[in-house]
Structure formats: C-alpha cells, structure tokens
Amino acid sequence: MKRKYPAIIFVVSVMALIAGCRNNSFRFFDTEPGSNYAGTKFTIQKPFKFPFITNRYADSLTYEGVELGRRLFYDKHLSADGNKSCASCHLLQYALSDSGKARSMNETGLTRRNAPALQNLAWFKDFFWDGKVSNLEAQAKDATHNEMVVPVDITISYLKSDSTYTSLFKKAFGRPGDISEYKIDKALEQFMMSIVSCNSKFDRVKKGEEQYTPSEQRGFNVFSTDTGGCFHCHNSEGGYTLLLTNGKFQNNGLDSLLSPYAFPDSGRGGVTHLTQDYGTFKVPSLRNVALTGPYMHDGRYKTLQQVVNFYSDSTRMSPSVDPMIIYLFKGKDARHLTTKQKSDLISFLYTLTDSSFINNPALSNPFK
C-alpha cells in the first residue's frame, strides 16, 4: 500500500536540523519569479568554520527536490531484486556508512571497496574512493547503474505508476512533470547535498559552548601537532577547515611495494593512469569516525584502536607514498605513540560524533 506523508512533517524535520547546527545551515525562500524549478527554494549556508560552497548547483535546490531525493534514496523498488536501496549500504545510525562491513552487498555481489559515509557532500567535487566522478549527479547515476542495476525504463515505469512520485516530480521540477533519468539523478543529488553534519562536541568546543575532558584535550593535542600529525591530512584549521579532510588523494602507507603498479587496488591511478596516483585514495573526513568502521578503502581495520596502531607503529613505504607520511615518519616505519597517547587520541576522535545528525528525522526513512 502506498502511503502519502504530509509535507508539514518533512518541513518540521528539516527545521530541526537547522536548530541542531545552530547556524542556519538551511534558509528557506519562496519560489522566485521565472525560476526553472517549482516549489520552495532553499540555500545551504556554511556552518561554523566550514568553507564556502563552490558548487553552483547548490543555488538551485528546492525543498520538494530534497524530499523527492530522500524517497528515492530509501526506495527499495529501485533495485533489481526489490530488496535494496541506497540506504541499505548507507545507514543513518552509522553516519550513512555501512558500518561493520568491509565491503557491502549490492545486486551483483560484494562491492569492490568499503562504503564511505555520506556527509557534507555539498563541499566536495570528487566522489568515490578514486574520485572517478566530479559531481553528485554522476555519483547517483553510477550507483543506480552499478549498485542497483535495474534498467532505467523499469524504474521510470514504476515511478510513473505512483501518484506520490508523479506529484513530487512535478513540484520539484515544474510542469509538465515528466519523469526522466536526469531528474531522478538530480533529485538524489539534492538530497545528498542536504546532508549536513556540524553539531558534534568538537564543533561545540570550537564555538566555545563546551570544553573537552582532560583526556579529550590531550588527544586533540596529539591530533593537531606533529606528535600524531593527523591534522596534516584531516585539517582541523585552515584549508578545508572543519570538514576534517584535505580533500586530496593520498597513499597513506598501507602497503609496502616496489612498483606503483603492483597495488592490489590501483585507486586514483586507475582513473588518471598517472604513475604517482597508483595506490592513492581520497582522504575521508573524520566526522563521525567512531561510527563508520571498518576503516580504509578496503575495510582492513575493524576498530579505531587498530587504525591508531597502524599510524603509530605499522606504516609502510612504497613509491607513491605521500610526502607527508615520509615527513612525519622521518623515513622510518613508525612514530610509536605511547599507550596513553593512543587512548587520548581515541577519546578525542569520539568527540567528532554528531548525535543530532544520526537522529535527524529529515534524513530518515520516509516509508516508516
């Protein structure tokens, strides 16, 4: 049985997200005359110490488009077997990652890499671990084709048969309301751009609203100095500021190989075919990192303790290893943090969890 959900529920949920971020991440406007889109427009405004959004499409979002994208994101009818949706591998309680699984199960079997968390995507321009697409519309298209693997004509036929969808497509994209693959991808893009995490304890400390515990403060000191060196790639200030990633593709010393072409996964090199890119992967944000294990592109580390142990004691050299790794480790294979430093660092990493984000109704399953 198809259910229709009152628009007011969705509006209230989105407004709850605004309150959570405390910085007007979303500001709603009436439809502008001559707009190419129907419905109510809204603009994503940067949270505290986030960089400005440079994605031009961010100015064309609508409340109706986001709601439509949310339904598509959670709709299992869009998969070949009718049992999977985008949300099957991106679960909200795990910051929209597939926590606990090194690789996810899609319609053709296990995915090639670990499913990353989905958060603050409006601030980035390269997607997937290897950066093979440069916008969220292309990411949505890739996922529907390669993860859900249902023919687009079947998807469109299903959507046209649902009165809720036909109404939402018309409201989101204007009359005559035709449903197309382009609009499906655009709606998913709108929803993914609306996913914002900005209210962790880390954020509240930065705003002067809370204080770290002594252990968390010591862990932040390890993180933000060359003692741990984490901040060089997961910037806490400057560059990408509080996004907690430099947005680059780097080889972080996972494997010791003599040839750059010998990596079991070529990573960015498989896209660019540049020697220096083989074995490099996109540096993920550390936001909600305590929720998103297992870690690394192949999910080889199950816990944060294992990750910290790796960076402290087990990094490996190879031809494409990042210069920052060489700098931090002075050509050696280890930094050897003390047991106390490791424990404090993990305490700090837990302050990056955003409970209001993972419990936000505006991001939840609309079919429940």
C-alpha positions as CSV (number, residue, x, y, z in Angstrom):
1,M,0.0,0.0,0.0
2,K,1.4,3.4,-0.9
3,R,1.5,6.0,1.8
4,K,1.4,9.7,1.5
5,Y,3.2,11.8,4.1
6,P,2.1,15.4,5.0
7,A,4.6,18.0,3.8
8,I,4.5,19.6,7.2
9,I,6.3,16.6,8.8
10,F,9.2,17.0,6.4
11,V,9.4,20.7,6.9
12,V,9.5,20.3,10.7
13,S,12.2,17.7,10.4
14,V,14.4,19.9,8.3
15,M,13.8,22.8,10.7
16,A,15.1,20.5,13.5
17,L,18.3,20.1,11.5
18,I,18.7,23.8,11.3
19,A,18.3,24.1,15.1
20,G,20.9,21.3,15.6
21,C,23.5,23.1,13.5
22,R,22.7,26.4,15.2
23,N,24.0,28.3,12.2
24,N,21.1,28.3,9.7
25,S,22.5,25.6,7.5
26,F,19.3,25.8,5.6
27,R,17.4,29.0,4.8
28,F,14.1,28.8,3.0
29,F,12.8,31.2,0.4
30,D,9.6,31.5,-1.6
31,T,9.9,30.4,-5.3
32,E,11.4,33.2,-7.3
33,P,9.6,34.5,-10.4
34,G,10.8,32.8,-13.5
35,S,12.5,30.0,-11.6
36,N,13.2,26.8,-13.6
37,Y,12.1,24.9,-10.5
38,A,8.8,24.7,-8.7
39,G,8.2,24.7,-5.0
40,T,10.2,26.3,-2.2
41,K,13.8,27.1,-2.7
42,F,16.4,26.9,0.0
43,T,20.1,27.7,0.2
44,I,22.7,25.8,2.1
45,Q,24.7,28.2,4.2
46,K,28.0,27.2,5.6
47,P,28.2,26.0,9.2
48,F,30.7,27.4,11.7
49,K,34.2,27.5,10.2
50,F,33.2,25.5,7.1
51,P,34.5,26.8,3.8
52,F,32.0,28.4,1.3
53,I,30.3,26.1,-1.1
54,T,31.5,26.5,-4.6
55,N,29.1,24.0,-6.2
56,R,26.9,26.2,-8.5
57,Y,24.0,23.8,-8.4
58,A,23.7,24.4,-4.6
59,D,21.7,27.6,-5.6
60,S,19.0,25.5,-7.4
61,L,17.9,23.2,-4.6
62,T,14.2,23.0,-3.5
63,Y,12.5,21.6,-0.5
64,E,10.4,19.4,-2.9
65,G,13.5,18.2,-4.7
66,V,15.2,17.2,-1.4
67,E,12.1,15.4,-0.3
68,L,11.8,13.6,-3.6
69,G,15.5,12.6,-3.4
70,R,15.0,11.3,0.1
71,R,12.2,9.0,-1.0
72,L,14.3,7.7,-3.9
73,F,17.3,7.1,-1.6
74,Y,15.2,4.9,0.6
75,D,13.0,3.2,-2.0
76,K,13.8,-0.5,-2.5
77,H,11.8,-0.7,-5.7
78,L,14.7,1.0,-7.5
79,S,16.9,-2.2,-7.1
80,A,16.8,-5.2,-9.4
81,D,15.5,-7.6,-6.6
82,G,13.3,-5.0,-4.9
83,N,15.1,-5.6,-1.6
84,K,17.8,-3.0,-1.6
85,S,18.0,0.8,-1.7
86,C,20.8,3.4,-1.4
87,A,20.1,3.3,2.3
88,S,20.8,-0.4,2.5
89,C,24.5,0.4,2.3
90,H,24.3,3.9,3.8
91,L,22.6,3.6,7.2
92,L,21.8,6.8,9.1
93,Q,22.7,5.4,12.5
94,Y,26.2,4.9,11.2
95,A,26.6,8.4,9.6
96,L,25.2,6.9,6.3
97,S,28.0,4.3,6.1
98,D,27.7,0.5,6.1
99,S,29.3,0.1,9.5
100,G,30.6,-3.3,10.4
101,K,31.1,-4.4,6.8
102,A,34.5,-4.2,5.0
103,R,32.5,-4.4,1.7
104,S,28.8,-4.1,1.1
105,M,26.5,-6.4,-0.8
106,N,24.9,-4.9,-3.9
107,E,22.9,-6.5,-6.7
108,T,26.0,-8.1,-8.3
109,G,27.7,-9.3,-5.2
110,L,30.2,-7.7,-2.8
111,T,31.3,-4.1,-3.6
112,R,34.9,-3.5,-4.6
113,R,35.6,-1.1,-1.7
114,N,34.3,-0.1,1.7
115,A,31.1,2.0,1.5
116,P,32.0,5.5,2.7
117,A,30.0,7.8,5.0
118,L,27.8,10.4,3.3
119,Q,28.0,13.7,4.9
120,N,28.8,17.3,3.9
121,L,28.9,16.3,0.3
122,A,28.0,19.8,-1.0
123,W,31.5,20.9,-0.1
124,F,33.3,18.4,-2.3
125,K,33.9,18.0,-6.0
126,D,35.4,14.4,-6.4
127,F,33.4,11.3,-5.3
128,F,34.1,7.7,-4.6
129,W,37.4,6.5,-3.2
130,D,39.1,7.0,-6.5
131,G,37.4,10.3,-7.5
132,K,36.0,8.8,-10.7
133,V,33.1,11.3,-10.9
134,S,33.2,15.0,-10.2
135,N,29.6,15.8,-9.2
136,L,26.8,14.2,-7.1
137,E,24.5,13.7,-10.1
138,A,27.1,11.5,-11.7
139,Q,27.6,9.7,-8.4
140,A,23.9,9.0,-8.2
141,K,23.9,7.7,-11.8
142,D,26.9,5.4,-11.2
143,A,25.2,4.0,-8.1
144,T,21.9,3.3,-9.7
145,H,23.6,1.6,-12.7
146,N,26.3,-0.3,-10.9
147,E,24.9,-1.0,-7.4
148,M,21.1,-1.2,-8.0
149,V,21.4,-2.5,-11.7
150,V,17.7,-2.0,-12.6
151,P,17.0,-0.8,-16.1
152,V,16.1,2.8,-16.1
153,D,12.9,2.3,-18.1
154,I,11.6,-0.1,-15.4
155,T,12.5,2.5,-12.8
156,I,10.6,5.2,-14.7
157,S,7.6,3.0,-15.3
158,Y,7.4,2.3,-11.5
159,L,7.7,5.9,-10.6
160,K,5.0,7.0,-13.1
161,S,2.6,4.5,-11.5
162,D,3.0,6.1,-8.1
163,S,0.8,9.2,-7.6
164,T,3.0,10.5,-4.8
165,Y,6.1,10.4,-7.1
166,T,4.3,12.0,-10.1
167,S,3.2,14.8,-7.8
168,L,6.7,15.2,-6.3
169,F,8.4,15.3,-9.7
170,K,6.0,18.0,-10.8
171,K,6.6,20.1,-7.7
172,A,10.3,19.6,-7.8
173,F,11.0,20.2,-11.5
174,G,7.9,22.1,-12.7
175,R,5.3,21.3,-15.3
176,P,4.7,19.1,-17.2
177,G,6.3,16.9,-14.6
178,D,7.8,14.3,-16.9
179,I,9.9,11.7,-15.1
180,S,13.4,11.0,-16.6
181,E,16.7,9.5,-15.5
182,Y,18.2,13.0,-15.4
183,K,15.6,14.2,-12.9
184,I,16.0,11.0,-10.8
185,D,19.7,11.7,-10.6
186,K,19.2,15.4,-9.9
187,A,16.7,14.6,-7.1
188,L,19.2,12.2,-5.4
189,E,21.8,14.9,-5.8
190,Q,19.6,17.4,-4.0
191,F,19.0,15.1,-1.1
192,M,22.7,14.2,-0.8
193,M,23.6,17.9,-0.9
194,S,21.3,18.5,2.0
195,I,23.1,16.0,4.3
196,V,25.0,18.2,6.8
197,S,26.8,17.2,9.9
198,C,28.0,20.1,12.0
199,N,27.0,19.7,15.6
200,S,29.4,17.3,17.3
201,K,31.1,18.1,20.7
202,F,34.1,19.0,18.6
203,D,32.0,21.8,16.9
204,R,30.6,23.0,20.2
205,V,34.1,23.2,21.7
206,K,35.2,25.3,18.7
207,K,32.3,27.6,19.3
208,G,33.1,28.0,23.0
209,E,30.0,26.2,24.1
210,E,31.6,23.2,25.8
211,Q,35.0,22.1,27.0
212,Y,37.0,18.9,26.3
213,T,37.7,16.5,29.1
214,P,41.4,16.3,30.1
215,S,41.8,13.1,28.0
216,E,40.0,14.6,25.0
217,Q,42.2,17.7,25.2
218,R,45.3,15.7,25.3
219,G,44.0,13.7,22.4
220,F,43.4,16.8,20.4
221,N,46.9,17.9,21.1
222,V,48.2,14.6,19.7
223,F,45.9,15.1,16.7
224,S,46.7,18.7,16.0
225,T,50.5,18.6,16.3
226,D,53.3,16.6,14.8
227,T,53.1,14.3,17.8
228,G,50.4,12.5,15.9
229,G,50.4,14.5,12.7
230,C,46.7,13.7,11.9
231,F,45.9,17.3,11.2
232,H,48.1,17.4,8.1
233,C,45.5,15.4,6.2
234,H,42.5,15.8,8.3
235,N,42.7,19.5,8.8
236,S,41.1,20.9,11.9
237,E,42.0,24.5,11.0
238,G,42.9,26.2,7.7
239,G,42.5,24.7,4.2
240,Y,39.3,22.6,4.4
241,T,38.8,23.8,8.0
242,L,36.3,21.8,10.0
243,L,35.5,19.4,7.2
244,L,38.3,17.4,8.7
245,T,39.8,16.3,5.4
246,N,42.1,18.0,2.9
247,G,40.0,16.5,0.1
248,K,43.1,15.1,-1.6
249,F,44.1,11.6,-2.9
250,Q,47.0,10.2,-1.0
251,N,48.9,7.0,-0.3
252,N,48.9,6.7,3.5
253,G,51.4,3.8,3.7
254,L,49.1,0.8,3.9
255,D,51.2,-1.5,1.7
256,S,55.0,-1.9,1.0
257,L,55.5,-2.4,-2.7
258,L,58.4,-1.9,-5.1
259,S,56.3,-0.9,-8.1
260,P,53.5,1.6,-8.1
261,Y,51.6,-0.7,-10.5
262,A,51.7,-3.6,-8.0
263,F,48.9,-2.4,-5.7
264,P,46.0,-4.8,-5.3
265,D,43.8,-1.8,-5.9
266,S,45.1,0.9,-8.2
267,G,43.0,3.6,-6.6
268,R,43.2,7.0,-8.2
269,G,45.7,5.7,-10.7
270,G,43.0,3.6,-12.3
271,V,41.2,6.8,-13.2
272,T,44.1,9.1,-14.1
273,H,46.6,6.5,-15.2
274,L,49.4,8.7,-13.7
275,T,52.2,6.8,-12.1
276,Q,52.1,8.9,-8.9
277,D,48.4,8.2,-8.4
278,Y,48.6,4.5,-8.2
279,G,47.7,3.3,-4.7
280,T,46.3,6.7,-3.7
281,F,42.7,7.1,-2.3
282,K,40.6,10.0,-1.3
283,V,41.2,11.2,2.3
284,P,37.9,10.7,4.1
285,S,36.5,13.1,6.7
286,L,36.9,12.1,10.3
287,R,33.5,13.4,11.2
288,N,31.5,10.6,12.9
289,V,34.6,8.4,12.5
290,A,33.7,6.3,15.6
291,L,30.5,5.2,13.8
292,T,31.9,4.4,10.4
293,G,34.3,1.4,10.8
294,P,35.7,-0.7,9.4
295,Y,38.3,1.7,8.0
296,M,40.4,2.3,4.9
297,H,39.2,1.8,1.3
298,D,39.3,-1.9,1.8
299,G,37.9,-2.0,5.3
300,R,41.0,-3.8,6.6
301,Y,40.9,-2.3,10.1
302,K,37.8,-3.0,12.2
303,T,38.4,-0.6,15.1
304,L,39.8,2.8,15.8
305,Q,42.4,1.2,18.0
306,Q,43.7,-0.7,15.0
307,V,43.8,2.4,12.9
308,V,45.8,4.3,15.6
309,N,48.1,1.4,16.0
310,F,48.7,1.4,12.2
311,Y,49.6,5.1,12.1
312,S,51.7,4.8,15.2
313,D,53.6,1.6,14.5
314,S,53.0,0.0,11.1
315,T,53.0,2.4,8.2
316,R,54.9,1.1,5.1
317,M,56.9,2.7,2.4
318,S,56.2,2.5,-1.4
319,P,57.0,4.6,-4.5
320,S,53.8,6.6,-4.3
321,V,53.6,7.0,-0.5
322,D,52.6,10.6,0.3
323,P,55.4,13.0,1.1
324,M,53.6,14.0,4.3
325,I,54.0,10.4,5.5
326,I,57.7,10.5,4.8
327,Y,58.0,13.8,6.6
328,L,56.1,12.7,9.7
329,F,57.9,9.4,10.0
330,K,61.3,10.8,9.0
331,G,61.8,7.9,6.6
332,K,61.0,5.3,9.4
333,D,58.1,2.9,9.6
334,A,56.7,4.1,13.0
335,R,56.0,7.0,15.3
336,H,55.4,4.8,18.3
337,L,52.8,6.7,20.3
338,T,52.6,5.7,23.9
339,T,49.6,3.7,25.1
340,K,48.3,6.9,26.9
341,Q,48.7,9.0,23.8
342,K,46.8,6.4,21.8
343,S,44.0,6.2,24.3
344,D,43.7,10.0,24.5
345,L,43.7,10.3,20.7
346,I,40.8,7.9,20.5
347,S,38.9,9.9,23.2
348,F,39.3,12.9,21.0
349,L,38.0,11.1,17.9
350,Y,34.8,10.2,19.8
351,T,34.1,14.0,20.1
352,L,33.6,14.0,16.4
353,T,30.3,12.1,16.7
354,D,27.3,14.2,15.8
355,S,24.2,12.6,17.6
356,S,21.8,15.2,16.2
357,F,22.9,14.2,12.7
358,I,22.3,10.5,13.0
359,N,19.0,11.1,14.7
360,N,17.7,13.7,12.4
361,P,14.2,12.9,11.1
362,A,14.8,14.9,7.9
363,L,17.4,12.3,6.8
364,S,15.4,9.2,7.9
365,N,13.4,6.7,6.0
366,P,10.2,8.4,4.8
367,F,8.4,5.0,4.4
368,K,8.5,4.3,8.1
